[in-house]
């Protein structure tokens, strides 16, 4: 592509019209003019580009004006509208491809849009800028680097490069002693840059009496300096520096304002302040005096000027849905789309409400929920495809009950011909995967955690487990080395090597070397840290010794519970407090995961009163080491609600629809928090094409404690007739069998400000039709079955499901699966290797 600049000259000859030849302004041609390509398949009385579009989609494609907001509901065909609008502008010869800038949020979306436009126009589409915000800014900055004091070959630092630099700076400044981490500094710098604040503007408003702020300012200053010295920009700089370029150098901005006459932005509700500012700069008009200056430098602008001699601002089309704005934590500002008509007076607004994805029952539920958010543009999603199946609701006693329900329903769908890849399970927090994974592994269900890591593979879980392993097996050097400096105690690699050498030279274990650390001459601080850890581990081991009576009887009586030992280790080591008090936003999630592990040990203690720590470690290792199951129809996808945005599945399970989870407890105190959580629920609902399941538990672990869980307020916003509520396993009741045992069932006088009939909908005993009688409680128990072999016709007994008959065995080796028809619990699939079963 030819670079255009002030020195581009107009040819002496004016453009000549031969016959019906059409000339179009092309910014890449120095002369400013180029012959238009022949019209591609234009038909009279309409266009192939609008055939098959609904009336609102057609209006969005055909509208011509300064500003257009397309409010595109979930599944309403927004990508089709955007691509057809671009193709329409080019095909009708209203714009040359290089005058179009289309911005998306991901490279994948940009590639898809480019392919679709090329499929519509063929070679006539070449020259368009369809890219992400960052890619567009890189192209601009590479051309204009000298203006902002960079070389055209500047380096772009990714997140890993940023962390490397910040880690060095924090170490050099001893900032870690003040609680600064690489991740916290990175997150804060990113947030500031997305608000277009640089180190100088931050310094002007910094509180110099606050040592924390003074230290952060120095970190920010050194980070900025090192990037400059290396002629490098990070990802946040790419947008911020482009905005700065346009504001500081209006002549440069005018070139791009002249060039891009049609700007289209996808997912506008997810834009942050820097991205919004970039769009504002690109759509500003060019004043008459600058136009005259451009003409004096030979840049052709005649075809673009208005009556006043200036160039009007570019036509702006934004597509988005304020109801799907769920990224406030990343800096997305919902006001950008909500206040679009105020920012661009006279803007046309087109609502796309016809949905091509979901059934009407699913859409009616989504409409009912989101209508409770105020300050939004009213829209009602609808479909011409019929009501479809009712939504299935389920209340379990525990997270394992809920997980078993999900597993059984997935198997039922699979038997009915739905591929595993067309099924997804969503949750609000990563910690919720633990019960799901345990039951899925035991039930031989192929799954994958999308955009995350399996529960037992997460670093913080491995750290906590390493503490338990070190207590159970003092000779496990790998576990000891993992926890030696976790959390940070000032014990570096050199000290670790010295300990290992000392142990080897003196023919002792690594643990014994830790106890003898005072003899290594390491300095008081490091010696104290090693000795303190050794003492903590020894004290935890002492907790596990049974009483004299227990030892005499050969039982575990009198020994501390596994949960008590884990809590002791987490508190004494400081691991949990370090995560809770961290400035790294991701450490909040890591703390929740460790708390979920504590809750798991409490479940284990309750279900196995006489078990030992080794029993617990064995159970976890069986689940963690289970082989990935492969199935021709793919795997079930497990993911957070945030990860689910933009995806769709035949069947969707929304789990943990409870107060404290959805809405999340952290959102309650934040302005707009509950409204954003409602949008998150709305996004989850609208991912489902045909089947939607909503589930919750009556009790769930919060902060490591098992607590009563209440149904989410959002459930009550769904009209009663849309959900078929299933009862919980067991039909258990309390109070002499006269009232439902469920704490969220109907009670005299109602509760939490709701009508009795609302609460009745969540009752675990309310059901219109008889249900299969299940075990009263599902546990997460697994067992090492060694070389147990089963064949069709064998009778087995299961810890939770009772007795049943094996109907067939599939798979090979460690992946052998028993298909069992239980006498009371119905059809189940079990991974023979670890299922809690015995052959009768």
LINNORWO-V248636 format. One record per residue. N is the residue number from 1. PHI is phi in whole degrees, -180 to 180 (NA if undefined). BURIAL is + if it has 9 or more other ideal C-beta (glycine too) atoms within 8 Angstrom, else -. D_CENTER is the distance of its C-alpha to the mean C-alpha in whole Angstrom. Layout:
N	PHI	BURIAL	D_CENTER
N	PHI	BURIAL	D_CENTER
This chain:
1	NA	-	37
2	-74	-	40
3	-75	-	39
4	-106	+	41
5	-152	-	42
6	-57	-	45
7	-87	-	47
8	-59	+	47
9	-106	-	50
10	-83	+	51
11	-67	-	53
12	-64	-	57
13	-82	-	57
14	-73	-	56
15	-60	-	53
16	-108	-	56
17	-97	-	55
18	-103	-	57
19	61	-	57
20	-99	-	54
21	-61	-	52
22	-109	-	49
23	-107	+	48
24	-124	+	44
25	-66	+	43
26	-124	+	41
27	-61	+	40
28	-84	-	40
29	-94	+	44
30	-53	+	46
31	-70	+	48
32	90	+	46
33	-126	+	47
34	-156	+	46
35	-70	-	47
36	-71	+	45
37	-70	-	44
38	-62	-	45
39	-60	-	44
40	-106	+	41
41	68	-	42
42	-73	-	43
43	-114	-	45
44	-81	-	47
45	67	-	46
46	134	-	42
47	-137	+	40
48	-61	-	38
49	-75	+	35
50	-114	+	35
51	-64	-	37
52	85	-	34
53	-86	+	32
54	-77	-	32
55	-55	-	34
56	-71	+	31
57	-63	+	30
58	-62	+	33
59	-61	+	34
60	-65	+	30
61	-74	+	32
62	-92	-	35
63	-63	+	35
64	-126	-	36
65	-178	+	36
66	-68	+	35
67	-148	+	31
68	-136	+	29
69	-108	+	26
70	-101	+	25
71	-84	+	23
72	-103	+	21
73	-63	+	20
74	-56	+	18
75	69	+	19
76	-97	+	22
77	82	+	23
78	-67	+	22
79	-65	+	22
80	-62	+	25
81	-63	+	26
82	-61	+	25
83	-67	+	27
84	-70	+	30
85	-66	+	30
86	-62	+	30
87	-62	+	33
88	-64	+	35
89	-62	+	35
90	-76	+	36
91	-66	+	38
92	-82	-	40
93	65	+	41
94	-84	-	40
95	-151	+	38
96	-81	+	38
97	-51	+	35
98	-75	+	34
99	-91	+	34
100	-108	+	31
101	-121	+	28
102	-112	+	25
103	-116	+	21
104	-122	+	18
105	-98	-	15
106	-131	-	14
107	-62	-	17
108	-63	-	17
109	-65	+	17
110	-65	+	20
111	-64	-	22
112	-64	+	21
113	-65	+	23
114	-63	+	26
115	-62	-	26
116	-67	+	27
117	-67	+	29
118	-64	+	31
119	-66	-	32
120	-80	+	33
121	-115	+	35
122	69	-	36
123	-67	-	37
124	-63	+	38
125	-94	+	34
126	-67	-	34
127	106	-	34
128	-69	+	31
129	-101	+	28
130	-118	+	25
131	-159	+	22
132	-79	+	19
133	-53	+	20
134	-66	+	20
135	-64	+	22
136	-63	+	25
137	-68	+	25
138	-61	+	26
139	-62	+	29
140	-68	+	30
141	-68	+	30
142	-60	+	32
143	-75	-	35
144	-111	+	35
145	-54	+	34
146	-62	-	38
147	-61	+	38
148	-108	+	35
149	78	-	37
150	-118	+	35
151	-89	-	36
152	-66	-	35
153	-102	-	33
154	-54	+	31
155	-89	-	28
156	-109	+	25
157	-89	+	23
158	-88	-	19
159	-60	-	17
160	-65	-	19
161	-64	+	23
162	-58	+	22
163	-63	+	21
164	-61	-	24
165	-65	+	26
166	-64	+	25
167	-62	+	26
168	-64	-	29
169	-62	+	30
170	-62	+	29
171	-67	-	31
172	-64	-	34
173	-89	+	33
174	55	-	33
175	-72	+	30
176	-65	+	29
177	-69	-	31
178	-101	+	30
179	94	+	27
180	-77	+	25
181	-120	+	22
182	-57	+	21
183	-66	+	18
184	-69	+	19
185	-65	+	21
186	-62	+	19
187	-64	+	16
188	-71	+	19
189	-63	+	21
190	-60	+	18
191	-61	+	18
192	-64	+	22
193	-66	+	22
194	-70	+	19
195	-98	+	22
196	64	+	25
197	-100	-	26
198	-103	+	28
199	-63	+	30
200	-71	-	33
201	-67	-	32
202	-68	+	30
203	-62	+	33
204	-63	-	35
205	-108	-	33
206	-73	+	32
207	-87	-	34
208	-74	-	37
209	-89	-	38
210	-101	-	34
211	-57	-	34
212	-61	-	30
213	-69	+	30
214	-63	+	33
215	-66	+	31
216	-62	+	28
217	-59	+	30
218	-67	+	32
219	-61	+	29
220	-62	+	28
221	-64	+	31
222	-67	+	31
223	-61	+	28
224	-61	+	29
225	-65	-	33
226	-67	+	31
227	-64	+	29
228	-62	+	32
229	-60	-	35
230	-92	-	33
231	47	+	32
232	-130	+	29
233	-130	+	26
234	-94	+	22
235	-61	+	19
236	-68	+	20
237	-62	+	23
238	-55	+	23
239	-79	+	23
240	-60	+	25
241	-69	+	28
242	-68	+	28
243	-63	+	28
244	-61	+	31
245	-56	+	33
246	-66	+	33
247	-76	+	34
248	-82	-	36
249	-128	+	38
250	-57	-	39
251	-65	+	41
252	-68	+	38
253	-58	+	35
254	-61	+	38
255	-62	+	38
256	-79	+	34
257	-68	+	35
258	-72	+	38
259	-69	+	36
260	-88	+	33
261	-98	+	35
262	-136	+	32
263	-114	+	28
264	-125	+	25
265	-124	+	22
266	-91	+	19
267	50	+	16
268	-63	+	18
269	-68	+	16
270	-97	+	14
271	-74	+	16
272	-99	+	17
273	-64	+	21
274	-65	+	22
275	-66	+	21
276	-60	+	22
277	-65	+	25
278	-61	+	25
279	-62	+	26
280	-60	+	28
281	-65	+	30
282	-70	+	30
283	-100	+	32
284	-72	+	34
285	-72	-	38
286	-98	+	40
287	-66	-	44
288	-59	+	47
289	-65	-	48
290	-73	+	45
291	-63	+	46
292	-63	+	50
293	-65	+	49
294	-64	+	47
295	-63	+	49
296	-67	-	52
297	-96	+	50
298	85	+	50
299	-92	+	47
300	-76	+	47
301	-131	+	46
302	-56	-	48
303	-73	-	46
304	-103	+	44
305	-77	+	46
306	-100	-	46
307	-62	-	50
308	-85	-	49
309	92	-	49
310	-97	+	45
311	-104	+	42
312	-62	-	40
313	-61	-	36
314	-63	+	34
315	-72	+	33
316	-114	+	29
317	-119	+	27
318	-120	+	24
319	-122	+	21
320	179	+	19
321	-149	+	18
322	-60	+	18
323	-71	+	17
324	-113	+	13
325	-85	+	13
326	-129	+	10
327	-117	+	9
328	-58	+	12
329	-66	-	11
330	-97	-	11
331	100	+	14
332	-62	+	14
333	-115	+	17
334	-63	+	18
335	-62	-	22
336	-57	+	22
337	-93	+	22
338	-64	+	23
339	-103	-	26
340	-58	+	26
341	-68	+	30
342	-75	-	31
343	-70	-	30
344	-127	+	32
345	-56	-	35
346	84	-	36
347	-64	+	32
348	-86	+	32
349	-116	+	30
350	-119	+	29
351	-96	+	27
352	-101	+	26
353	-111	+	26
354	-78	+	27
355	-100	+	24
356	-112	-	24
357	-115	+	22
358	-107	+	22
359	-79	+	25
360	-66	+	27
361	-60	+	26
362	-65	+	22
363	-67	+	23
364	-64	+	25
365	-64	+	23
366	-62	+	20
367	-59	+	23
368	-64	+	24
369	-67	+	21
370	-72	+	20
371	-66	-	24
372	-81	-	24
373	-88	+	22
374	-91	-	25
375	58	-	25
376	-140	+	24
377	-80	-	25
378	-63	-	27
379	-152	+	26
380	-125	-	26
381	-71	+	24
382	-144	+	27
383	-137	+	28
384	-93	-	31
385	-96	-	30
386	94	-	31
387	-71	-	30
388	74	+	29
389	-69	-	28
390	-67	-	28
391	-71	+	24
392	-99	+	25
393	-109	+	24
394	-148	+	25
395	-114	+	25
396	-102	+	26
397	-76	+	27
398	-135	+	25
399	-63	+	21
400	-72	+	23
401	-57	+	25
402	-60	+	22
403	-64	+	21
404	-67	+	24
405	-59	+	24
406	-60	+	21
407	-61	+	23
408	-66	+	26
409	-67	+	25
410	-63	+	23
411	-63	+	26
412	-63	-	28
413	-63	+	26
414	-64	+	26
415	-64	-	30
416	-85	-	30
417	106	-	29
418	-85	+	25
419	-69	+	24
420	-56	+	21
421	-66	+	19
422	-95	+	19
423	-124	+	18
424	-136	+	14
425	-119	+	13
426	-109	+	10
427	-150	+	10
428	-82	+	9
429	-124	+	10
430	-61	+	10
431	-61	+	13
432	-68	+	14
433	-72	+	14
434	-56	+	17
435	-65	+	19
436	-61	+	18
437	-64	+	18
438	-61	+	22
439	-71	+	23
440	-64	+	21
441	-63	+	23
442	-64	+	26
443	-89	+	26
444	56	+	26
445	-100	+	23
446	-71	+	21
447	-145	+	18
448	-144	-	15
449	-93	+	11
450	-84	-	9
451	67	-	7
452	-158	+	9
453	-120	-	12
454	-59	+	15
455	-51	+	16
456	-79	+	19
457	-99	-	18
458	-72	+	16
459	-57	-	18
460	-67	+	19
461	-72	+	20
462	-62	+	22
463	-63	+	23
464	-63	+	24
465	-65	+	26
466	-63	+	28
467	-62	+	29
468	-65	+	30
469	-63	+	32
470	-64	+	34
471	-75	+	35
472	-70	+	36
473	-134	-	37
474	-60	+	39
475	-89	-	40
476	-79	+	36
477	-68	+	36
478	-60	-	32
479	-66	+	31
480	-63	+	33
481	-66	+	32
482	-64	+	28
483	-96	+	29
484	-54	+	32
485	-125	+	30
486	-127	+	27
487	-70	-	26
488	-58	-	28
489	-127	+	32
490	82	-	34
491	-99	+	34
492	-92	-	34
493	-58	-	34
494	-65	-	38
495	-65	+	39
496	-60	+	37
497	-65	-	39
498	-63	+	42
499	-63	+	41
500	-63	+	41
501	-65	-	44
502	-60	+	46
503	-64	+	45
504	-67	-	46
505	-65	-	50
506	-103	-	50
507	52	-	50
508	-132	-	47
509	-78	+	43
510	-60	+	41
511	-64	+	40
512	-65	+	44
513	-64	+	44
514	-63	+	41
515	-65	+	44
516	-99	+	46
517	-59	+	44
518	-65	-	47
519	-89	-	49
520	-95	+	47
521	63	-	48
522	-94	+	44
523	101	-	45
524	-62	-	44
525	-67	-	41
526	-68	+	39
527	-60	+	42
528	-62	-	41
529	-66	+	37
530	-67	+	38
531	-63	+	41
532	-63	+	39
533	-67	+	36
534	-61	+	39
535	-65	-	40
536	-59	+	37
537	-66	+	37
538	-66	+	40
539	-66	+	40
540	-65	+	37
541	-64	+	39
542	-65	-	42
543	-63	+	40
544	-88	+	40
545	-78	-	44
546	-64	+	45
547	-69	-	48
548	-58	-	52
549	-66	+	52
550	-64	+	49
551	-64	+	50
552	-65	-	53
553	-88	-	52
554	72	-	49
555	-116	-	46
556	-97	+	43
557	-59	+	45
558	90	+	44
559	-78	+	42
560	-66	-	38
561	-71	-	35
562	-58	+	33
563	-63	+	30
564	-66	+	33
565	-66	+	33
566	-65	+	29
567	-61	+	29
568	-58	+	32
569	-66	+	31
570	-66	+	28
571	-74	+	30
572	-69	+	32
573	-75	+	30
574	83	-	28
575	-60	+	25
576	-69	+	23
577	-64	-	25
578	-60	+	24
579	-68	+	20
580	-65	+	20
581	-92	-	22
582	-68	+	20
583	-89	+	20
584	-76	+	16
585	-58	-	13
586	-75	-	12
587	-70	+	15
588	-62	+	15
589	-66	+	12
590	-64	+	15
591	-63	+	17
592	-60	+	16
593	-66	+	16
594	-66	+	19
595	-63	+	20
596	-66	+	19
597	-65	+	22
598	-60	+	24
599	-62	+	24
600	-63	+	24
601	-64	+	27
602	-67	+	29
603	-59	+	28
604	-61	+	30
605	-62	+	33
606	-69	-	33
607	-83	-	33
608	-133	+	35
609	-59	-	38
610	-104	-	40
611	-78	+	37
612	-106	+	37
613	-61	+	34
614	-62	-	35
615	-61	+	34
616	-64	+	31
617	-62	+	30
618	-65	+	32
619	-62	+	30
620	-64	+	26
621	-65	-	27
622	-64	+	28
623	-70	+	25
624	-64	+	23
625	-95	-	26
626	-60	+	26
627	-65	-	26
628	-66	-	23
629	-84	+	25
630	-114	-	25
631	-139	-	26
632	-59	-	27
633	-95	-	25
634	86	+	21
635	-128	+	19
636	-74	+	17
637	-95	+	13
638	-108	+	11
639	-161	+	8
640	-74	+	6
641	-62	+	6
642	-65	-	4
643	-69	+	3
644	-72	+	7
645	-59	+	8
646	89	-	11
647	-104	-	12
648	-152	-	15
649	-141	+	17
650	-60	+	20
651	-129	+	19
652	-128	+	16
653	-109	+	16
654	-101	+	15
655	-106	+	15
656	66	+	16
657	-82	+	17
658	-132	+	19
659	-59	+	20
660	96	+	18
661	-107	+	15
662	-144	+	15
663	-70	+	16
664	-69	+	15
665	-59	-	18
666	-70	-	16
667	-82	+	16
668	-58	-	20
669	-94	-	21
670	-97	-	19
671	-60	-	21
672	76	-	19
673	-61	+	17
674	-59	+	18
675	-69	+	18
676	-68	+	14
677	-63	+	13
678	-66	+	16
679	-63	+	14
680	-64	+	11
681	-62	+	13
682	-61	+	15
683	-61	+	12
684	-61	+	12
685	-60	+	16
686	-80	+	16
687	-83	+	14
688	-86	+	17
689	-87	+	20
690	-118	+	23
691	-128	+	22
692	-130	+	20
693	-122	+	20
694	-117	+	19
695	-133	+	20
696	-151	+	21
697	-120	+	23
698	-80	+	26
699	-138	+	25
700	-153	+	22
701	-74	+	22
702	-128	+	21
703	54	-	22
704	79	+	23
705	-106	-	26
706	-80	-	26
707	-127	-	26
708	-66	-	27
709	-106	+	24
710	-106	+	25
711	-59	+	23
712	-62	+	21
713	-59	-	23
714	-70	+	21
715	-62	+	22
716	-71	+	26
717	-83	+	25
718	-90	+	25
719	-54	-	28
720	-56	-	30
721	-71	-	31
722	-86	+	28
723	-115	+	27
724	-99	-	29
725	-81	+	29
726	-91	+	29
727	-77	+	31
728	-79	+	30
729	-59	+	32
730	95	+	35
731	52	-	36
732	-71	-	37
733	-130	+	39
734	-121	-	40
735	53	-	43
736	71	-	45
737	80	-	43
738	-95	-	44
739	-131	-	40
740	-60	+	37
741	-76	+	36
742	-62	+	32
743	-72	-	31
744	-105	+	30
745	-82	+	33
746	-65	-	35
747	-128	+	37
748	-61	-	41
749	82	-	40
750	71	+	36
751	-159	-	34
752	32	-	31
753	66	-	33
754	-123	+	32
755	-77	-	35
756	-55	+	36
757	-70	-	35
758	-66	-	32
759	-67	+	31
760	-60	+	33
761	-63	+	31
762	-99	+	28
763	-62	+	32
764	-79	+	31
765	-106	+	35
766	-75	+	35
767	-159	+	35
768	-78	-	37
769	-133	-	38
770	-61	-	38
771	-114	-	36
772	-62	-	36
773	-77	-	37
774	-106	+	34
775	-60	+	34
776	-68	-	34
777	-138	+	31
778	-98	+	29
779	-105	+	29
780	-100	+	26
781	-62	+	30
782	-130	+	30
783	-147	+	33
784	-83	-	35
785	-91	+	37
786	55	-	38
787	-102	-	40
788	-56	-	40
789	-115	-	41
790	-126	+	41
791	-140	-	43
792	-54	-	43
793	101	-	45
794	-66	+	44
795	-100	+	44
796	-132	+	41
797	-122	-	40
798	-110	+	36
799	-52	-	36
800	-99	+	34
801	-102	+	35
802	78	+	39
803	-91	+	41
804	-162	+	40
805	-118	+	42
806	-73	+	40
807	-97	-	40
808	-163	-	39
809	-125	+	37
810	-123	-	35
811	84	+	34
812	-129	-	35
813	54	-	36
814	-72	-	33
815	-103	+	31
816	-67	+	34
817	-122	+	32
818	-98	+	35
819	-97	+	35
820	-122	+	36
821	-105	-	38
822	-83	+	38
823	-63	-	41
824	-117	+	39
825	-99	+	35
826	80	-	35
827	-80	+	34
828	-141	+	31
829	-111	+	30
830	-133	+	31
831	-79	+	30
832	-57	+	34
833	-56	+	33
834	-128	+	31
835	-65	+	32
836	-79	+	34
837	-129	+	37
838	-138	-	40
839	-82	-	43
840	-90	-	46
